[in-house]
Amino acid sequence: MTIGVRVEPELADRIDRIAAEMASRAAGVDVKRGEAARVATERGVEVLERELGLEGPPSARKEGAKPARKPVKK
């Protein structure tokens, strides 16, 4: 899935610095801006989920199906 966002030039510069550092540590692998932004987003989402009490993926938070209601007696 692709999600497009607009960011301030300063944030784009920071993401570029992250991509360059990731590439230097990845033994010649070319790390593009989009990959660095994806990693930064994933880490940021994890932090926000913890802050908001939403830990774990949505499927892990579900409590299962609600029990069926008993039919109303007439």
PDB file of N, CA, C and O in Angstrom:
ATOM      1  N   MET A   1       0.843  -1.162   0.000  1.00  0.00           N
ATOM      2  CA  MET A   1       0.000   0.000   0.000  1.00  0.00           C
ATOM      3  C   MET A   1       0.894   1.233   0.000  1.00  0.00           C
ATOM      4  O   MET A   1       1.963   1.237   0.610  1.00  0.00           O
ATOM      5  N   THR A   2       0.459   2.246  -0.668  1.00  0.00           N
ATOM      6  CA  THR A   2       1.209   3.497  -0.739  1.00  0.00           C
ATOM      7  C   THR A   2       0.396   4.603  -0.090  1.00  0.00           C
ATOM      8  O   THR A   2      -0.806   4.731  -0.325  1.00  0.00           O
ATOM      9  N   ILE A   3       1.075   5.407   0.737  1.00  0.00           N
ATOM     10  CA  ILE A   3       0.467   6.568   1.355  1.00  0.00           C
ATOM     11  C   ILE A   3       1.370   7.756   1.047  1.00  0.00           C
ATOM     12  O   ILE A   3       2.558   7.743   1.367  1.00  0.00           O
ATOM     13  N   GLY A   4       0.800   8.773   0.429  1.00  0.00           N
ATOM     14  CA  GLY A   4       1.580   9.967   0.113  1.00  0.00           C
ATOM     15  C   GLY A   4       1.345  11.038   1.154  1.00  0.00           C
ATOM     16  O   GLY A   4       0.210  11.277   1.567  1.00  0.00           O
ATOM     17  N   VAL A   5       2.420  11.683   1.577  1.00  0.00           N
ATOM     18  CA  VAL A   5       2.305  12.767   2.554  1.00  0.00           C
ATOM     19  C   VAL A   5       3.195  13.925   2.130  1.00  0.00           C
ATOM     20  O   VAL A   5       4.204  13.733   1.451  1.00  0.00           O
ATOM     21  N   ARG A   6       2.813  15.114   2.533  1.00  0.00           N
ATOM     22  CA  ARG A   6       3.656  16.289   2.333  1.00  0.00           C
ATOM     23  C   ARG A   6       4.399  16.543   3.638  1.00  0.00           C
ATOM     24  O   ARG A   6       3.823  16.464   4.722  1.00  0.00           O
ATOM     25  N   VAL A   7       5.686  16.849   3.516  1.00  0.00           N
ATOM     26  CA  VAL A   7       6.492  17.145   4.695  1.00  0.00           C
ATOM     27  C   VAL A   7       7.249  18.446   4.472  1.00  0.00           C
ATOM     28  O   VAL A   7       7.455  18.873   3.336  1.00  0.00           O
ATOM     29  N   GLU A   8       7.651  19.058   5.549  1.00  0.00           N
ATOM     30  CA  GLU A   8       8.456  20.269   5.486  1.00  0.00           C
ATOM     31  C   GLU A   8       9.843  19.923   4.932  1.00  0.00           C
ATOM     32  O   GLU A   8      10.322  18.804   5.120  1.00  0.00           O
ATOM     33  N   PRO A   9      10.484  20.864   4.258  1.00  0.00           N
ATOM     34  CA  PRO A   9      11.822  20.600   3.713  1.00  0.00           C
ATOM     35  C   PRO A   9      12.819  20.136   4.779  1.00  0.00           C
ATOM     36  O   PRO A   9      13.688  19.309   4.499  1.00  0.00           O
ATOM     37  N   GLU A  10      12.697  20.661   5.983  1.00  0.00           N
ATOM     38  CA  GLU A  10      13.619  20.267   7.052  1.00  0.00           C
ATOM     39  C   GLU A  10      13.459  18.784   7.398  1.00  0.00           C
ATOM     40  O   GLU A  10      14.443  18.090   7.656  1.00  0.00           O
ATOM     41  N   LEU A  11      12.210  18.308   7.401  1.00  0.00           N
ATOM     42  CA  LEU A  11      11.982  16.892   7.686  1.00  0.00           C
ATOM     43  C   LEU A  11      12.520  16.027   6.549  1.00  0.00           C
ATOM     44  O   LEU A  11      13.087  14.964   6.800  1.00  0.00           O
ATOM     45  N   ALA A  12      12.350  16.466   5.314  1.00  0.00           N
ATOM     46  CA  ALA A  12      12.902  15.723   4.174  1.00  0.00           C
ATOM     47  C   ALA A  12      14.421  15.643   4.282  1.00  0.00           C
ATOM     48  O   ALA A  12      15.013  14.609   3.972  1.00  0.00           O
ATOM     49  N   ASP A  13      15.055  16.730   4.719  1.00  0.00           N
ATOM     50  CA  ASP A  13      16.512  16.724   4.901  1.00  0.00           C
ATOM     51  C   ASP A  13      16.917  15.725   5.981  1.00  0.00           C
ATOM     52  O   ASP A  13      17.909  15.011   5.837  1.00  0.00           O
ATOM     53  N   ARG A  14      16.144  15.679   7.060  1.00  0.00           N
ATOM     54  CA  ARG A  14      16.451  14.729   8.127  1.00  0.00           C
ATOM     55  C   ARG A  14      16.309  13.295   7.646  1.00  0.00           C
ATOM     56  O   ARG A  14      17.120  12.436   7.990  1.00  0.00           O
ATOM     57  N   ILE A  15      15.276  13.038   6.852  1.00  0.00           N
ATOM     58  CA  ILE A  15      15.074  11.687   6.307  1.00  0.00           C
ATOM     59  C   ILE A  15      16.216  11.333   5.360  1.00  0.00           C
ATOM     60  O   ILE A  15      16.687  10.195   5.358  1.00  0.00           O
ATOM     61  N   ASP A  16      16.665  12.293   4.558  1.00  0.00           N
ATOM     62  CA  ASP A  16      17.806  12.052   3.668  1.00  0.00           C
ATOM     63  C   ASP A  16      19.062  11.702   4.463  1.00  0.00           C
ATOM     64  O   ASP A  16      19.816  10.812   4.070  1.00  0.00           O
ATOM     65  N   ARG A  17      19.289  12.396   5.578  1.00  0.00           N
ATOM     66  CA  ARG A  17      20.453  12.089   6.434  1.00  0.00           C
ATOM     67  C   ARG A  17      20.332  10.676   6.986  1.00  0.00           C
ATOM     68  O   ARG A  17      21.317   9.939   7.036  1.00  0.00           O
ATOM     69  N   ILE A  18      19.128  10.297   7.401  1.00  0.00           N
ATOM     70  CA  ILE A  18      18.905   8.942   7.916  1.00  0.00           C
ATOM     71  C   ILE A  18      19.185   7.915   6.824  1.00  0.00           C
ATOM     72  O   ILE A  18      19.835   6.900   7.073  1.00  0.00           O
ATOM     73  N   ALA A  19      18.694   8.181   5.613  1.00  0.00           N
ATOM     74  CA  ALA A  19      18.911   7.250   4.496  1.00  0.00           C
ATOM     75  C   ALA A  19      20.399   7.094   4.212  1.00  0.00           C
ATOM     76  O   ALA A  19      20.873   5.981   3.984  1.00  0.00           O
ATOM     77  N   ALA A  20      21.139   8.196   4.225  1.00  0.00           N
ATOM     78  CA  ALA A  20      22.581   8.137   3.971  1.00  0.00           C
ATOM     79  C   ALA A  20      23.298   7.332   5.047  1.00  0.00           C
ATOM     80  O   ALA A  20      24.187   6.537   4.743  1.00  0.00           O
ATOM     81  N   GLU A  21      22.913   7.535   6.307  1.00  0.00           N
ATOM     82  CA  GLU A  21      23.549   6.790   7.402  1.00  0.00           C
ATOM     83  C   GLU A  21      23.193   5.310   7.336  1.00  0.00           C
ATOM     84  O   GLU A  21      24.044   4.453   7.571  1.00  0.00           O
ATOM     85  N   MET A  22      21.925   5.007   7.013  1.00  0.00           N
ATOM     86  CA  MET A  22      21.516   3.607   6.870  1.00  0.00           C
ATOM     87  C   MET A  22      22.312   2.943   5.754  1.00  0.00           C
ATOM     88  O   MET A  22      22.744   1.799   5.896  1.00  0.00           O
ATOM     89  N   ALA A  23      22.508   3.652   4.647  1.00  0.00           N
ATOM     90  CA  ALA A  23      23.263   3.102   3.516  1.00  0.00           C
ATOM     91  C   ALA A  23      24.717   2.853   3.905  1.00  0.00           C
ATOM     92  O   ALA A  23      25.297   1.838   3.518  1.00  0.00           O
ATOM     93  N   SER A  24      25.309   3.769   4.664  1.00  0.00           N
ATOM     94  CA  SER A  24      26.719   3.590   5.051  1.00  0.00           C
ATOM     95  C   SER A  24      26.892   2.392   5.979  1.00  0.00           C
ATOM     96  O   SER A  24      27.961   1.784   6.017  1.00  0.00           O
ATOM     97  N   ARG A  25      25.847   2.054   6.726  1.00  0.00           N
ATOM     98  CA  ARG A  25      25.921   0.915   7.641  1.00  0.00           C
ATOM     99  C   ARG A  25      25.479  -0.388   6.986  1.00  0.00           C
ATOM    100  O   ARG A  25      25.621  -1.457   7.579  1.00  0.00           O
ATOM    101  N   ALA A  26      24.948  -0.309   5.775  1.00  0.00           N
ATOM    102  CA  ALA A  26      24.392  -1.493   5.110  1.00  0.00           C
ATOM    103  C   ALA A  26      25.329  -2.079   4.066  1.00  0.00           C
ATOM    104  O   ALA A  26      24.878  -2.781   3.160  1.00  0.00           O
ATOM    105  N   ALA A  27      26.595  -1.813   4.171  1.00  0.00           N
ATOM    106  CA  ALA A  27      27.616  -2.416   3.301  1.00  0.00           C
ATOM    107  C   ALA A  27      27.293  -2.296   1.815  1.00  0.00           C
ATOM    108  O   ALA A  27      27.215  -3.297   1.102  1.00  0.00           O
ATOM    109  N   GLY A  28      27.107  -1.064   1.359  1.00  0.00           N
ATOM    110  CA  GLY A  28      26.928  -0.819  -0.062  1.00  0.00           C
ATOM    111  C   GLY A  28      25.504  -0.892  -0.572  1.00  0.00           C
ATOM    112  O   GLY A  28      25.273  -0.668  -1.760  1.00  0.00           O
ATOM    113  N   VAL A  29      24.546  -1.196   0.280  1.00  0.00           N
ATOM    114  CA  VAL A  29      23.152  -1.223  -0.145  1.00  0.00           C
ATOM    115  C   VAL A  29      22.671   0.216  -0.302  1.00  0.00           C
ATOM    116  O   VAL A  29      22.905   1.057   0.566  1.00  0.00           O
ATOM    117  N   ASP A  30      21.996   0.488  -1.419  1.00  0.00           N
ATOM    118  CA  ASP A  30      21.476   1.823  -1.672  1.00  0.00           C
ATOM    119  C   ASP A  30      20.143   1.982  -0.952  1.00  0.00           C
ATOM    120  O   ASP A  30      19.148   1.369  -1.338  1.00  0.00           O
ATOM    121  N   VAL A  31      20.123   2.798   0.089  1.00  0.00           N
ATOM    122  CA  VAL A  31      18.897   3.034   0.847  1.00  0.00           C
ATOM    123  C   VAL A  31      18.288   4.332   0.341  1.00  0.00           C
ATOM    124  O   VAL A  31      18.905   5.394   0.424  1.00  0.00           O
ATOM    125  N   LYS A  32      17.098   4.239  -0.173  1.00  0.00           N
ATOM    126  CA  LYS A  32      16.420   5.405  -0.739  1.00  0.00           C
ATOM    127  C   LYS A  32      15.630   6.148   0.337  1.00  0.00           C
ATOM    128  O   LYS A  32      15.379   5.621   1.421  1.00  0.00           O
ATOM    129  N   ARG A  33      15.249   7.366   0.018  1.00  0.00           N
ATOM    130  CA  ARG A  33      14.485   8.219   0.936  1.00  0.00           C
ATOM    131  C   ARG A  33      13.206   7.520   1.392  1.00  0.00           C
ATOM    132  O   ARG A  33      12.862   7.569   2.573  1.00  0.00           O
ATOM    133  N   GLY A  34      12.507   6.877   0.476  1.00  0.00           N
ATOM    134  CA  GLY A  34      11.251   6.216   0.822  1.00  0.00           C
ATOM    135  C   GLY A  34      11.430   5.107   1.838  1.00  0.00           C
ATOM    136  O   GLY A  34      10.596   4.936   2.728  1.00  0.00           O
ATOM    137  N   GLU A  35      12.506   4.355   1.714  1.00  0.00           N
ATOM    138  CA  GLU A  35      12.775   3.277   2.671  1.00  0.00           C
ATOM    139  C   GLU A  35      13.077   3.855   4.051  1.00  0.00           C
ATOM    140  O   GLU A  35      12.591   3.344   5.060  1.00  0.00           O
ATOM    141  N   ALA A  36      13.875   4.913   4.096  1.00  0.00           N
ATOM    142  CA  ALA A  36      14.183   5.560   5.372  1.00  0.00           C
ATOM    143  C   ALA A  36      12.907   6.140   5.988  1.00  0.00           C
ATOM    144  O   ALA A  36      12.709   6.052   7.200  1.00  0.00           O
ATOM    145  N   ALA A  37      12.050   6.725   5.168  1.00  0.00           N
ATOM    146  CA  ALA A  37      10.793   7.293   5.667  1.00  0.00           C
ATOM    147  C   ALA A  37       9.884   6.191   6.189  1.00  0.00           C
ATOM    148  O   ALA A  37       9.206   6.383   7.198  1.00  0.00           O
ATOM    149  N   ARG A  38       9.854   5.039   5.523  1.00  0.00           N
ATOM    150  CA  ARG A  38       9.029   3.916   5.973  1.00  0.00           C
ATOM    151  C   ARG A  38       9.491   3.421   7.333  1.00  0.00           C
ATOM    152  O   ARG A  38       8.675   3.189   8.225  1.00  0.00           O
ATOM    153  N   VAL A  39      10.807   3.258   7.493  1.00  0.00           N
ATOM    154  CA  VAL A  39      11.346   2.787   8.772  1.00  0.00           C
ATOM    155  C   VAL A  39      11.057   3.802   9.875  1.00  0.00           C
ATOM    156  O   VAL A  39      10.652   3.428  10.976  1.00  0.00           O
ATOM    157  N   ALA A  40      11.264   5.084   9.579  1.00  0.00           N
ATOM    158  CA  ALA A  40      11.005   6.131  10.568  1.00  0.00           C
ATOM    159  C   ALA A  40       9.527   6.160  10.944  1.00  0.00           C
ATOM    160  O   ALA A  40       9.184   6.349  12.111  1.00  0.00           O
ATOM    161  N   THR A  41       8.663   5.976   9.968  1.00  0.00           N
ATOM    162  CA  THR A  41       7.219   5.975  10.230  1.00  0.00           C
ATOM    163  C   THR A  41       6.835   4.796  11.107  1.00  0.00           C
ATOM    164  O   THR A  41       6.080   4.953  12.066  1.00  0.00           O
ATOM    165  N   GLU A  42       7.351   3.611  10.783  1.00  0.00           N
ATOM    166  CA  GLU A  42       7.035   2.426  11.580  1.00  0.00           C
ATOM    167  C   GLU A  42       7.460   2.616  13.033  1.00  0.00           C
ATOM    168  O   GLU A  42       6.712   2.291  13.955  1.00  0.00           O
ATOM    169  N   ARG A  43       8.650   3.139  13.226  1.00  0.00           N
ATOM    170  CA  ARG A  43       9.127   3.348  14.603  1.00  0.00           C
ATOM    171  C   ARG A  43       8.301   4.411  15.308  1.00  0.00           C
ATOM    172  O   ARG A  43       7.992   4.277  16.492  1.00  0.00           O
ATOM    173  N   GLY A  44       7.945   5.461  14.590  1.00  0.00           N
ATOM    174  CA  GLY A  44       7.126   6.514  15.174  1.00  0.00           C
ATOM    175  C   GLY A  44       5.731   6.031  15.522  1.00  0.00           C
ATOM    176  O   GLY A  44       5.179   6.409  16.556  1.00  0.00           O
ATOM    177  N   VAL A  45       5.160   5.200  14.666  1.00  0.00           N
ATOM    178  CA  VAL A  45       3.827   4.651  14.927  1.00  0.00           C
ATOM    179  C   VAL A  45       3.865   3.775  16.180  1.00  0.00           C
ATOM    180  O   VAL A  45       2.942   3.812  16.994  1.00  0.00           O
ATOM    181  N   GLU A  46       4.926   2.991  16.333  1.00  0.00           N
ATOM    182  CA  GLU A  46       5.044   2.149  17.526  1.00  0.00           C
ATOM    183  C   GLU A  46       5.064   3.008  18.793  1.00  0.00           C
ATOM    184  O   GLU A  46       4.420   2.665  19.785  1.00  0.00           O
ATOM    185  N   VAL A  47       5.794   4.113  18.763  1.00  0.00           N
ATOM    186  CA  VAL A  47       5.855   5.003  19.922  1.00  0.00           C
ATOM    187  C   VAL A  47       4.483   5.607  20.208  1.00  0.00           C
ATOM    188  O   VAL A  47       4.042   5.630  21.357  1.00  0.00           O
ATOM    189  N   LEU A  48       3.810   6.092  19.172  1.00  0.00           N
ATOM    190  CA  LEU A  48       2.482   6.679  19.360  1.00  0.00           C
ATOM    191  C   LEU A  48       1.480   5.659  19.877  1.00  0.00           C
ATOM    192  O   LEU A  48       0.656   5.980  20.734  1.00  0.00           O
ATOM    193  N   GLU A  49       1.540   4.429  19.365  1.00  0.00           N
ATOM    194  CA  GLU A  49       0.627   3.385  19.850  1.00  0.00           C
ATOM    195  C   GLU A  49       0.827   3.143  21.340  1.00  0.00           C
ATOM    196  O   GLU A  49      -0.142   3.013  22.086  1.00  0.00           O
ATOM    197  N   ARG A  50       2.092   3.082  21.775  1.00  0.00           N
ATOM    198  CA  ARG A  50       2.356   2.885  23.207  1.00  0.00           C
ATOM    199  C   ARG A  50       1.809   4.051  24.018  1.00  0.00           C
ATOM    200  O   ARG A  50       1.179   3.849  25.056  1.00  0.00           O
ATOM    201  N   GLU A  51       2.049   5.276  23.543  1.00  0.00           N
ATOM    202  CA  GLU A  51       1.577   6.462  24.259  1.00  0.00           C
ATOM    203  C   GLU A  51       0.052   6.486  24.366  1.00  0.00           C
ATOM    204  O   GLU A  51      -0.495   6.971  25.356  1.00  0.00           O
ATOM    205  N   LEU A  52      -0.629   5.967  23.354  1.00  0.00           N
ATOM    206  CA  LEU A  52      -2.089   5.998  23.313  1.00  0.00           C
ATOM    207  C   LEU A  52      -2.725   4.722  23.867  1.00  0.00           C
ATOM    208  O   LEU A  52      -3.948   4.579  23.856  1.00  0.00           O
ATOM    209  N   GLY A  53      -1.894   3.799  24.349  1.00  0.00           N
ATOM    210  CA  GLY A  53      -2.419   2.551  24.893  1.00  0.00           C
ATOM    211  C   GLY A  53      -2.919   1.600  23.825  1.00  0.00           C
ATOM    212  O   GLY A  53      -3.814   0.795  24.082  1.00  0.00           O
ATOM    213  N   LEU A  54      -2.355   1.681  22.636  1.00  0.00           N
ATOM    214  CA  LEU A  54      -2.783   0.827  21.521  1.00  0.00           C
ATOM    215  C   LEU A  54      -1.699  -0.181  21.154  1.00  0.00           C
ATOM    216  O   LEU A  54      -1.466  -0.428  19.971  1.00  0.00           O
ATOM    217  N   GLU A  55      -1.039  -0.762  22.141  1.00  0.00           N
ATOM    218  CA  GLU A  55       0.072  -1.653  21.857  1.00  0.00           C
ATOM    219  C   GLU A  55      -0.372  -2.895  21.104  1.00  0.00           C
ATOM    220  O   GLU A  55      -1.465  -3.418  21.322  1.00  0.00           O
ATOM    221  N   GLY A  56       0.487  -3.351  20.225  1.00  0.00           N
ATOM    222  CA  GLY A  56       0.219  -4.533  19.439  1.00  0.00           C
ATOM    223  C   GLY A  56      -0.609  -4.215  18.214  1.00  0.00           C
ATOM    224  O   GLY A  56      -1.302  -3.199  18.166  1.00  0.00           O
ATOM    225  N   PRO A  57      -0.532  -5.096  17.215  1.00  0.00           N
ATOM    226  CA  PRO A  57      -1.337  -4.872  16.014  1.00  0.00           C
ATOM    227  C   PRO A  57      -2.818  -4.974  16.342  1.00  0.00           C
ATOM    228  O   PRO A  57      -3.190  -5.624  17.319  1.00  0.00           O
ATOM    229  N   PRO A  58      -3.667  -4.345  15.543  1.00  0.00           N
ATOM    230  CA  PRO A  58      -5.107  -4.369  15.828  1.00  0.00           C
ATOM    231  C   PRO A  58      -5.659  -5.771  16.026  1.00  0.00           C
ATOM    232  O   PRO A  58      -6.518  -5.968  16.885  1.00  0.00           O
ATOM    233  N   SER A  59      -5.192  -6.749  15.262  1.00  0.00           N
ATOM    234  CA  SER A  59      -5.720  -8.110  15.387  1.00  0.00           C
ATOM    235  C   SER A  59      -5.402  -8.708  16.753  1.00  0.00           C
ATOM    236  O   SER A  59      -6.155  -9.547  17.247  1.00  0.00           O
ATOM    237  N   ALA A  60      -4.295  -8.289  17.371  1.00  0.00           N
ATOM    238  CA  ALA A  60      -3.923  -8.825  18.682  1.00  0.00           C
ATOM    239  C   ALA A  60      -4.739  -8.187  19.800  1.00  0.00           C
ATOM    240  O   ALA A  60      -4.843  -8.750  20.890  1.00  0.00           O
ATOM    241  N   ARG A  61      -5.324  -7.008  19.538  1.00  0.00           N
ATOM    242  CA  ARG A  61      -6.083  -6.311  20.572  1.00  0.00           C
ATOM    243  C   ARG A  61      -7.535  -6.750  20.625  1.00  0.00           C
ATOM    244  O   ARG A  61      -8.225  -6.468  21.605  1.00  0.00           O
ATOM    245  N   LYS A  62      -8.010  -7.428  19.600  1.00  0.00           N
ATOM    246  CA  LYS A  62      -9.413  -7.823  19.575  1.00  0.00           C
ATOM    247  C   LYS A  62      -9.675  -8.852  20.661  1.00  0.00           C
ATOM    248  O   LYS A  62      -8.852  -9.730  20.919  1.00  0.00           O
ATOM    249  N   GLU A  63     -10.805  -8.732  21.276  1.00  0.00           N
ATOM    250  CA  GLU A  63     -11.149  -9.636  22.357  1.00  0.00           C
ATOM    251  C   GLU A  63     -11.984 -10.807  21.867  1.00  0.00           C
ATOM    252  O   GLU A  63     -12.493 -11.582  22.678  1.00  0.00           O
ATOM    253  N   GLY A  64     -12.131 -10.948  20.586  1.00  0.00           N
ATOM    254  CA  GLY A  64     -12.932 -12.034  20.051  1.00  0.00           C
ATOM    255  C   GLY A  64     -14.357 -11.591  19.824  1.00  0.00           C
ATOM    256  O   GLY A  64     -14.741 -10.465  20.140  1.00  0.00           O
ATOM    257  N   ALA A  65     -15.125 -12.493  19.275  1.00  0.00           N
ATOM    258  CA  ALA A  65     -16.515 -12.173  18.976  1.00  0.00           C
ATOM    259  C   ALA A  65     -17.323 -12.062  20.255  1.00  0.00           C
ATOM    260  O   ALA A  65     -17.066 -12.757  21.238  1.00  0.00           O
ATOM    261  N   LYS A  66     -18.293 -11.183  20.222  1.00  0.00           N
ATOM    262  CA  LYS A  66     -19.175 -11.038  21.374  1.00  0.00           C
ATOM    263  C   LYS A  66     -20.132 -12.231  21.381  1.00  0.00           C
ATOM    264  O   LYS A  66     -20.511 -12.733  20.322  1.00  0.00           O
ATOM    265  N   PRO A  67     -20.518 -12.679  22.565  1.00  0.00           N
ATOM    266  CA  PRO A  67     -21.447 -13.817  22.611  1.00  0.00           C
ATOM    267  C   PRO A  67     -22.804 -13.427  22.003  1.00  0.00           C
ATOM    268  O   PRO A  67     -23.234 -12.275  22.061  1.00  0.00           O
ATOM    269  N   ALA A  68     -23.438 -14.416  21.433  1.00  0.00           N
ATOM    270  CA  ALA A  68     -24.749 -14.166  20.823  1.00  0.00           C
ATOM    271  C   ALA A  68     -25.755 -13.771  21.888  1.00  0.00           C
ATOM    272  O   ALA A  68     -25.735 -14.288  23.005  1.00  0.00           O
ATOM    273  N   ARG A  69     -26.628 -12.856  21.530  1.00  0.00           N
ATOM    274  CA  ARG A  69     -27.679 -12.456  22.471  1.00  0.00           C
ATOM    275  C   ARG A  69     -28.757 -13.516  22.504  1.00  0.00           C
ATOM    276  O   ARG A  69     -29.053 -14.173  21.505  1.00  0.00           O
ATOM    277  N   LYS A  70     -29.322 -13.659  23.659  1.00  0.00           N
ATOM    278  CA  LYS A  70     -30.424 -14.609  23.784  1.00  0.00           C
ATOM    279  C   LYS A  70     -31.654 -13.998  23.122  1.00  0.00           C
ATOM    280  O   LYS A  70     -31.874 -12.790  23.216  1.00  0.00           O
ATOM    281  N   PRO A  71     -32.449 -14.817  22.457  1.00  0.00           N
ATOM    282  CA  PRO A  71     -33.662 -14.272  21.824  1.00  0.00           C
ATOM    283  C   PRO A  71     -34.614 -13.710  22.872  1.00  0.00           C
ATOM    284  O   PRO A  71     -34.705 -14.218  23.990  1.00  0.00           O
ATOM    285  N   VAL A  72     -35.301 -12.681  22.499  1.00  0.00           N
ATOM    286  CA  VAL A  72     -36.278 -12.044  23.383  1.00  0.00           C
ATOM    287  C   VAL A  72     -37.520 -12.921  23.423  1.00  0.00           C
ATOM    288  O   VAL A  72     -38.041 -13.312  22.379  1.00  0.00           O
ATOM    289  N   LYS A  73     -37.993 -13.230  24.622  1.00  0.00           N
ATOM    290  CA  LYS A  73     -39.209 -14.040  24.783  1.00  0.00           C
ATOM    291  C   LYS A  73     -40.411 -13.134  24.582  1.00  0.00           C
ATOM    292  O   LYS A  73     -40.449 -12.006  25.071  1.00  0.00           O
ATOM    293  N   LYS A  74     -41.379 -13.644  23.862  1.00  0.00           N
ATOM    294  CA  LYS A  74     -42.591 -12.855  23.596  1.00  0.00           C
ATOM    295  C   LYS A  74     -43.736 -13.336  24.431  1.00  0.00           C
ATOM    296  O   LYS A  74     -44.837 -12.791  24.342  1.00  0.00           O
TER     297      LYS A  74
END
